[in-house]
Amino acid sequence: MLKPLSPSRWDYTTAAHLLNRAGFGGTPAEINQLVALGPDQAVASLVDYENIPDPVANPDWAHPDPDRIKRYQAIRDATTPEARKQLQMEQNQFVQRSMVELRGWWLHRMAYGPRPFQEKMVLFWHGHFATSMEKVRDPYYMWRQNDLFRRQATGNWELLLLEAGKDPAMLVWLDQAQSRKNHPNENFAREVMELFSLGEGHYTEKDITEGARALTGWSLDRINQEYVYRPFIHDDGEKVFLGREGNLDGDDVIAQIVAQPQAARFITGKLWNYFAGQMPSEDLNEALAGVFRENNNNFKPLLEVMFRSEEFYDAEIIRNQVKSPVQWLIGSVRMLECQLPPPLLCMGMLRQLGQDLFNPPNVKGWDGGITWITTNTLLTRYNDAQSLVRGTPPNLTAADFAPKAGGQGGQKVAHLAQQLRMGGVQLDKIFTPTELANKDELVAALERRLLQAPLSGEQEQTLNEFLNAKPQLTHEDILTVIRLVMSTPEYQVA
Amino acid sequence: MKNEITLQTRRQFLRTTMLGSALSWTVPAFLADTFSALHANAADAATQIVTGKDATILVVLQMAGGNDGINTVVPYSSDDYHKARPRLGLTGDQVLKINGDIGFNAALAGFKDLYDAGQLSVIQGVGYPNPNRSHFRSTEIWQTASDADRIEKYGWLGRYFDNACAGSDPAVGVTIGNQLPEAFFARQPKGIVFNNPQNYRFLSGDHAKLGQPDMTEESYKKLNELEMSGNAPEENSGGSIASLPAGMPMQGGRAVDFITRTALDAQVSSDEVRAIAARVKNQAEYPASQLGNSLGLVSKLIGGGLPTRVYYVSQGGYDTHTNQLGTQQRLLKDLGDSLKAFVTDLRAQGNMQRVLVMTFSEFGRRVAENANGGTDHGAAAPMFVVGNTVKAGLLGRYPSLAAADLYQGDIRYNVDFRSIYAGVLEDWLKTPSAPILGRQFETLKVV
């Protein structure tokens, strides 16, 4: 198992597959670059990103804000209800604006950054640790968690779990910040095992209560907005957790979790599912777990083996994963070589498509796969394709801009959104004059750029009929053809 | 082969006149399953399927967030109640009295009218063993009708569609919203989802002249057809049903096949939905809220003859940890007024006798108020059922609020919600409930 792909299989299709999965897709030129590198170098060019400089700056509010507590205090101390309401409203506006900016900042990194694989991993961790702004309510904390995922994206599993557990957003999200000896809160103890590292059935209820006891002490300093260890709330009695005894603390809990054979199986299974598009067979999962453990639970060596393996390039895998809304949007922007829409419009579009960044629907994150596709979201993808290609505003409503997705309010923001402009496709950027002049070449170029695979005979015929019905192809007609190719079931997978 | 008519595409099947317009919607399951050529005599079997055009309709109304049942159906004369809720407690003149002990929150004038007209059933103390207080988990329990300690993949309505609606229309289940609710997750994915009929369409952007075909739209439809020739799923699936994407499993085939079927469902349903929404007028005034809009739309679809059997709408905002009084008042007023309008509308259409509305919420809230003028996640709460033939009035028992009778600070349930689902399945949707709910629950007669 996991033998390297034979170099004879390395071509446009397999290179495109790698770029689609380990990144967000790319142009024919980018794919051809990977073809030229051969499989090993191509994988390395994506996965070994530390050597690629990343000069992108952080949002300017992305740091602890000493005045934040003062602002909250001012709201509480407001002398009149009107004053309180006004201050609360200003605070809400700051939060909403920052979150729009944060989404835009991250999407920009995905679309234009020098390290697409790192951002794809950040997206994985974001879905995996599924922390929602709706409870955390602090843009700095949400940014900080995102930054943590970036720094530790392909690092060590134990270190990542420790950092993620001690991260302010997580301390709020799973109530660890409120946990203390004599009243331990079990939420984090349960979810860290059930959702993040082992899966149900690999620990007992007793492990949860004992783990919760051990984790007491992990707390949040809300003034300095950072993790703090509070020894006086730590339960320092004897505990038994996953078979280990002693006066265990939170670090011991994480260490003991990672020591379980199931831990390697669980996370490698999830990673395979994310990148390959389906859960691995038991044998394959064991093999992946084996590689992971042999490498001391470090992700990078595992991921390199994964992306080089024959299994990853199986016919069952290639072009058989439904694009997530984010993949759909970023991939489209990359392949069309058009502008990323303004952050507010991106947010509205992604919400309509079912993936609101920083706001996963529940602790399990996004189910993904075919659940991305309903009659509603499919038509929305087809219509949003028109927006991207023509640069016309997408069909968004107030509900898409409500502070809580789908909730009340949002009219003012919807009104603002109507003033925003989209870029649209520039034909001479993505087609040669020959391709623009010759209908067969145009269709072939579109297949190569947007699908990296041919359409069916019937579908090609349909496109040709459309093109032939026009005595002379206008700019508009070609944009329409691009939109039509994006309005196929084939375009929804990668 | 003379008597058999082999049709090349599913769309052509839908267009064929031999089945008559009444069946233009119904696509046999085997077509969805196997992509095989359709035979005319097999199509006749499809005429036996009961659709929402002639049979009963269920409307499921989700109250998302965990509605505080205690301030909805209020035990206004209870000492325990007022002791636990010095700020939130409602007195006799702040409720619409049902009897000497309980009354509706005053915002529920709509409910009171329905109650007095014998069209509202208030089922008290509904919950389930080992109540879970997590939004996500408890909602999942209600959506999948699972026991608290099990995870079920499919929804209870999805299992209803699988068990009892094979061969029925893709619009057998309609959700007004953005996402398919977990209740609809099924082995054979069914159901259409949309928010707004005007937007539920492929926007061609083609400025076609009047009378001229919209070439863009024609092309898009052809690009999204199921092809009968070649591309047979057997070639693609390779028997690897074990390797299925995360989330709802597919029965063999590739992702593209599922998407193509969805595209077809979308095409057909979007035309029909828009036509009905334009043609049918509401005959009642609904609140200008998301719920009011959703129910107004459902009413039009029922009036327009959509063959849907289960509609799903939702109203959010019930997670009242802080400042509950004002928020809940607003939400309950919306709920009561929207449902009253819905009933009025359907009655004017002559369709009310076919429709049953059932509400649910993932949990009730704690007996004791918290320090922020609100309440925290609890357990049991009332459920409401609206219809012409409901067992009107109060069902179940109002749970005791006495400290000694509480379970971890919450009121105890005395009706398992699965009993209500069983009653709805058996007495309203006319199908055995045990195969759908996993076992036989003691049916609560709701109609």
Interface residues (C-beta under 8 A of the other chain):
Chain A: E200 N273 G277 Q278 M279 S281 A315 E316 R319 N320 Q321 V322 R351 Q352 G354 P361 N362 V363 K364 D367 G368 G369 I370 T371 I373 T374 T375 N376 T377 L378 L379 Y382 N383 Q386 R390 T392 N395 T397 A399 K404 G406 G407 Q408 L455 S456 G457 E458 Q459 T462 L463 E465 F466 A469 T480 R483 L484 S487 T488 P489 E490 Q492 V493
Chain B: S134 H135 F136 I151 P170 G177 N178 Q179 L180 P189 G191 I192 V193 F194 N195 N196 N199 Y200 R201 F202 L203 G205 D206 M215 T216 S219 Y220 K222 L223 N224 E225 E227 G230 N231 G238 S240 A242 S243 L244 P245 A246 G247 M248 M250 R254 A255 V256 D257 F258 I259 T260 T262 A263 D265 A266 S269 S270 Q290 G316 G317
